[in-house]
C-alpha cells in the first residue's frame, strides 16, 4: 500500500463522539485524508481490536492505510496496515520483526539525538514534533516550532510528517519546513463537518 503522509488523521474517540468514530473517519477520507491512525489511550486491547477491524472494513477499497498507535498486539490481531510508536512505546526492531516487511512502521522523534540513534532500515516514516503544545498529549517534549521542525526534517533519513497542535492555517509553513504532511486530531475530529475540514487542507 503506498505511503502518502500528506494528511494523516489521528483519531480521538472523545472528540469524534458527536459524529461517531467511524463516520468521522469515513467523512475525513472523503475529504482527502491519506492515512488513519487509531489512537485511544483508554480503550482495552480487545476494544481497540474490534474498533480496528471495523475501520479496516470501512477503509477497504479506499487506498487509505490503517495504522495503530503504540499497541503492537492490537495491530497484529486486527490485521492493521501498520503501527506507530513513540520513543518509550516499544522496540522498533521487535515491532518490525513481528509485523513483517510489508507493514508500515512509524516512530515519533523529538530530537536530533533520537534521530542519530534510529535504524532507518526498520522504519517507513517519522513523526516529527510536537511543533506546538497539544492537549492530546500532556507529557510531550518541548515544542519545536517550525524552525526546529525544519532542522529535524533536514536531518531525517526518512519521509516525515509534522505532529503536534497543527491546524489548516499551519499547512503551508509545515510544507515549507520540508515535512511530507501533517498529522492532525482536533483539526478534523470534533469539527461540525469532518469532510469539509479535511478538504480545507492544501496539498503539496
Secondary structure, 3 states (H helix, E strand, C coil): CCCCCCEEEECCCCCCCCCCHHHHHHHHHHCCCCEEEECCCCCCHHHHHHHHHHHHHHHCCCCCEEEEECCHHHHHHHCCCEEEECCCCCCHHHHHHHHCCCCEEEEEECCHHHHHHCCHHHCCEEEEECCCCCCCCCCCCCCCHHHHHHHHHHHCCCEEEEECCCCHHHHHHHHHCCCCCEEECCCCCCCCCHHHHHHCCCCC
